Amino acid sequence: MDYTRCINFLLTISQHEVFLIFSENLSEFGITPGQYGVLACLWKDETLTPKEIANILRVENSTISGVLDRMQKRGLIDRILDPNNRRSIRVKPTAAGMAIKEPVQKRIEELNDMVFKDFKPEEREELLNLLTRIGKVCAADLKEGK
């Protein structure tokens, strides 16, 4: 098989192109695409444990720890002790993290539209559905922003 027809190659280079577009455009807000993922989880659920965030984003706990460290240093999130379980830490967005919610969400919509600009609406929907199947993402989770 020619490597240019290999799903891993195609998904990898596609993801890299999208990542570059998102990185460049989210830098205006001082966040990375990964940090956007964390904020999107927190904007939806208000407080989560680091493990819950890692599970939603399908990343390793050690990866999310570094992302949270950088976000806390930037003042976007706080880590707080869970009042119901003092051994558990919960993550919540700060006022600064909440302040960028609307402009970041607007930019994400614009970036999605930019990536899909050469697609017909039905092609866009089909690609999103196919990627959802490949990633084994529950359709309800996708619509809810998980």
C-alpha positions in Angstrom: 0.0 0.0 0.0 1.2 3.5 -0.8 1.7 5.4 2.4 -0.4 8.3 1.0 -3.4 6.0 1.2 -2.7 4.8 4.8 -5.3 6.1 7.2 -2.7 6.8 9.9 -0.7 9.0 7.5 -3.7 10.8 6.3 -5.1 11.4 9.8 -1.7 12.5 11.1 -1.0 15.1 8.4 -4.6 16.3 8.5 -4.5 16.7 12.3 -1.1 18.5 12.0 -2.6 21.0 9.5 -5.6 21.7 11.7 -3.4 21.9 14.8 -1.2 24.6 13.1 -4.3 26.7 12.1 -5.8 26.4 15.6 -2.4 27.1 17.4 -1.8 30.2 15.3 -5.3 31.6 15.9 -5.7 30.7 19.6 -2.4 32.3 20.4 -4.2 35.7 20.4 -6.0 34.5 23.6 -2.7 33.1 25.0 -3.9 29.5 24.9 -3.0 26.3 22.9 -5.4 23.9 21.3 -4.9 21.5 24.3 -5.7 24.3 26.8 -8.8 25.1 24.8 -9.9 21.5 25.3 -9.5 21.8 29.0 -11.3 25.1 29.1 -14.1 23.8 27.0 -14.6 20.9 29.5 -14.6 23.4 32.4 -17.0 25.8 30.6 -19.4 22.9 30.2 -19.1 21.3 33.7 -17.6 24.1 35.8 -15.5 21.8 38.0 -13.8 18.5 37.2 -11.0 16.4 38.6 -7.8 16.2 36.5 -8.6 12.6 35.9 -12.1 13.5 34.5 -10.5 16.0 32.2 -7.9 13.5 31.0 -10.7 10.9 30.4 -12.9 13.4 28.4 -9.9 14.6 26.3 -8.5 11.0 26.0 -5.0 12.0 27.2 -2.7 10.6 29.8 -3.0 11.9 33.4 0.6 13.0 33.3 -0.1 15.0 30.1 -3.0 16.8 31.7 -1.0 17.6 34.8 1.5 19.6 32.8 -1.2 21.4 30.9 -3.0 22.3 34.1 0.3 23.6 35.6 0.8 26.0 32.7 -2.8 27.1 32.8 -2.7 27.7 36.5 0.5 29.8 36.1 -1.4 31.9 33.5 -4.3 32.4 35.8 -6.8 30.5 33.7 -7.7 27.8 36.2 -7.6 27.1 39.9 -7.1 23.8 41.6 -9.2 23.5 44.8 -9.7 20.8 47.4 -12.9 18.9 47.0 -15.0 19.8 50.1 -16.5 16.3 50.0 -13.2 14.5 49.7 -10.1 16.3 50.9 -7.8 13.9 49.0 -9.3 15.0 45.7 -8.4 18.1 43.7 -11.0 19.8 41.5 -10.2 22.2 38.7 -12.3 25.2 37.9 -11.9 28.1 35.5 -10.9 31.5 37.0 -12.5 34.8 36.1 -9.8 35.2 33.5 -10.6 31.7 32.1 -14.3 32.5 31.9 -13.7 36.0 30.4 -12.3 34.4 27.2 -15.1 31.9 26.8 -17.3 33.7 24.3 -14.5 35.1 22.0 -12.7 31.7 22.0 -15.8 29.8 21.2 -16.6 32.3 18.4 -13.0 31.8 17.0 -13.3 28.0 17.2 -16.5 28.2 15.1 -14.7 30.4 12.6 -11.7 28.0 12.5 -14.0 25.0 11.9 -15.6 26.9 9.1 -12.2 27.8 7.7 -11.0 24.2 7.7 -14.2 23.1 6.0 -14.4 26.0 3.5 -13.9 23.7 0.5 -16.5 21.2 1.7 -20.1 21.0 0.9 -22.3 21.0 4.0 -23.2 17.3 3.5 -19.4 16.5 3.1 -18.6 18.3 6.3 -21.3 16.4 8.2 -20.2 13.1 6.7 -16.6 13.7 7.6 -17.5 14.7 11.2 -19.6 11.5 11.4 -16.9 9.3 10.0 -14.3 10.8 12.4 -16.7 10.3 15.3 -16.9 6.6 14.3 -13.2 6.2 14.0 -12.6 7.8 17.3 -15.5 5.9 19.0 -16.9 9.2 20.2 -20.5 9.0 21.3 -22.6 11.2 19.0 -24.3 12.7 22.1 -20.9 13.6 23.5 -19.9 15.2 20.3 -23.0 17.4 20.2 -22.5 18.4 23.8 -18.9 19.4 23.2 -17.3 16.5 25.0 
